Amino acid sequence: SYKTLSVSQVQSMPNVSIQRKVNKDDWGGFFGHSTINHDYNPEIISGDVVVVDNATGLMWHQNGSDHNYRLWDEVKEWIRKLNKGGYAGYHDWRLPTVDEAVSLLESSETNGDLYIDPVFSKKQRWIWTGDKFEDEDGSEAAWYVDFSSGGVFWHDDFNDRSYVRPVRSVE
């Protein structure tokens, strides 16, 4: 389930090594990477490519959204269509939580110039999460993970564009 998370909550997530914290005025968050020892297995299911991580029990859409960015308002519709079509035979795809998305961050640029394992597509340089941030004046923002910088930030413009990398739990 999605949550509204403060900067300090995101900065204190387990299984994360933080190289540098970013203060709230700079979009909050941190630069760092996951400390999980992943066991990624790409699979083709019903003609669709997924990546199963046996270490976390998560199944990821390998390619995520196409080269076009998705506005925040379009994200739910994109995932609804993915579920309606039964991508890889499943109908329970969703946006990752911040914790799940951060688990993909590598400690170095391992996929060209991205901090994400090469088993994943290079198209998604940053991805939305389903978790939100609320600042002191009550304004909401969305958390996102940036694979081009190895960072985790919140962005207060829901009309900004980002990619989608759906996830689901493995049963």
N, C-alpha and C positions, 0 to 999 in steps of 0.2 A: 504494500500500500504506500501511496505517496505521502510525503510530509512537507511541512514548511520548516526549513532548517536554517539556523543562524550560521554566520561565518564560523564562529567557534565550534559549532557542532560538526560542520563539514571538515574543519581543520583537525578535528580529533577522531576521525573515522579510524576504525581498526584496519590492519593490513595495508597501511599506507606509509611510505617514507616521504617526508616533506623536505624538500631542498630549500624552499623559500616561501614564507607566508606572504600574502598580499593583503594589505589593509582594506577595510571596507570602502574607503573612498576611491580605491583603484579597482573596483568591481569585486572585491572580496575573493577569498579562496586561497589557492596555493599552487606552487609548481612542485611536482613530485611524481611518484610512481607507486604502483601496487607492489606488495611484497609477497603476493600469492604465487606459489609454484604451480603454474597452469599446466593442464593436460589437455591441450586443444586437439580436437579430432574433427577435421572437415568431413562432412557426409553429404551425399546426394540423396534426398528423400523426395519421392514423387517428382523427380526432375528438378527440384529446387535445392540450392546449396545452402547449408547451414554449418555452423561451427559449434560443436558440443564441447563444453569445458567440464571435464569430469571432476576437476578440483572444486568448482563452485556449484555444480549442478545446474548450470545455465546453458541454454541453447540460443545462439545468436544468429541473426540474419547476416550472412557473410558480406553481402554487398550493401545493405542498407538502401536508403533512398538514392535515386539516380543522380546524375550530375547537376540537376536543378535543385536549388535550395528550396526548402519548404517553410513557408510562413507558419508561425505558431498556430494560427487558426486552421491551417491546412493539415497539421500533424495528425490530429484525431481522425480526420477523414481518410488520410492516407493509410493509417493503421486499420481503420474500419474496413477499407477495401481489401487490404492484405488478409484480414481475418475472414472476410466474406468469401474470398477466393480459396481459403484454406492453404496458405503458403506452407509447403512441406507437409501437408496433411493436418495442420493445426489451425485452430481458430482462437487462440488465446495469446497472440502477440501483443506486446505493449511497449511503451517507452521504458527504458531502464530507470531505476532509482539512481541517485548520485553515486551511492556506494557501488552499485553494479557497474556503472559506466567507468568509474575510477579504477575498478579492478582490471580494466583493459590497458591502462597506462603502463608503458614499459619505461625502464630507467634510461634508455638511450634511443636514438633514432634507428629502429630496427626494420622499418618498412619504408625505405627511401628516406624521406625527410620527416617521417611521422613516428611518434612514440606509441606505436601499436604493433602487435605481432604481424608479420607478413602473411599470416593465414587470412587476414582480413583485407578487404578492398582498400585501396589508397584514396578513393573518391571522397570519403567522409573525413574531412580535416577536423571537424568539430561536430558534436552531436548534442541535441536537446536531451534533458532528462525529464522525468515526470515530477520531480521535486521542485519546490518553490522556495523563494527567499522573500521575507517581508522586512522592509526597513522601518526605522522609527516613525516615519510619517504614515505608515500603513500601506505604502505602495508595494505591490507584488512584483516579483521578478522570477525568472526561470534560471535554474542552475544548468550549466552545460560543461562538457569536457572537451578540451581543445587538444587534439592529438598533434597539432603542428607545433605547439609550444610545451606540451607536457603539463598543461595547467587546468585548473578547475575554477570556474568563475560563475558569478551570477550576472544576468543581463536583464535590465529593467524594460527592455523594449520587446514586447511580445510580437511586434510586427517585424522584428529583425529576422534575418534568414539564417537557417542552420540546416544540418542534415538530420536524418532519422536512422538509427540503427536499432531495430526492434529486438526484443529479447523475450524469452519465455522460460519458465522453470521446467526442467526435465522431470518427468514423472517417475 
